[in-house]
Amino acid sequence: MCTRRITILRTFMADTKGLLSSSKLGEDGRVRFAERWDAIQPGDAKRNHVRHVLNAANAHFDDLMELWEEAHV
């Protein structure tokens, strides 16, 4: 199992870029956007694209973290 370090995951959906942070796991175990001014770009991104990014990241979070670990070791 992968170790849980603070990581930033870059996500893309259509024209929407999102920065997710593994340190932003809520009490419900769901990943959150990073606390940065540029966490969602553009600022007027479509809500359904933003929601899709979060849903996909939460559904595959362990896989994403393992891939991040492999790429940064």
C-alpha positions in Angstrom: 0.0 0.0 0.0 1.3 3.5 -0.8 2.4 5.9 1.9 0.2 9.0 2.3 2.3 12.1 1.6 1.0 15.5 0.8 0.8 15.5 -3.0 -0.8 17.7 -5.6 -2.6 15.9 -8.4 -3.2 17.8 -11.6 -6.5 16.9 -13.3 -8.0 17.9 -16.6 -11.6 17.7 -17.9 -12.4 19.4 -21.2 -11.1 23.0 -20.6 -11.0 22.7 -16.8 -7.8 22.2 -14.9 -8.0 21.2 -11.2 -5.4 20.8 -8.6 -6.3 18.2 -6.0 -4.4 17.8 -2.7 -4.0 14.5 -0.9 -3.8 16.5 2.3 -7.3 17.7 1.8 -8.9 14.4 2.7 -12.1 15.2 4.6 -13.6 13.3 7.5 -15.6 11.4 4.9 -12.4 10.3 3.2 -13.0 12.2 0.0 -10.3 14.2 -1.7 -10.7 18.0 -2.0 -9.3 20.7 -4.2 -6.0 22.3 -3.0 -6.3 25.5 -1.0 -4.8 27.7 -3.7 -6.1 30.5 -5.8 -5.5 28.5 -9.0 -7.0 25.2 -7.8 -9.7 25.4 -10.4 -9.0 27.1 -13.8 -10.6 28.9 -15.4 -12.4 30.5 -12.6 -15.7 30.2 -14.4 -15.3 26.5 -15.2 -18.4 24.5 -15.7 -19.7 23.0 -12.5 -20.3 19.6 -14.1 -16.7 19.4 -15.2 -15.5 20.3 -11.7 -17.8 17.7 -10.2 -16.7 15.1 -12.8 -13.0 15.7 -11.8 -13.8 15.2 -8.1 -15.9 12.1 -8.7 -13.2 10.5 -10.9 -10.4 11.3 -8.4 -12.4 10.0 -5.5 -13.3 6.8 -7.3 -9.6 6.1 -8.3 -7.7 7.8 -5.5 -5.6 4.9 -4.4 -4.6 4.2 -8.0 -3.7 7.8 -8.6 -1.6 7.9 -5.4 0.2 4.8 -6.5 1.0 6.3 -9.9 2.2 9.5 -8.3 4.5 7.5 -6.0 5.9 5.6 -8.9 6.6 8.8 -10.9 8.2 10.6 -7.9 10.5 7.9 -6.5 
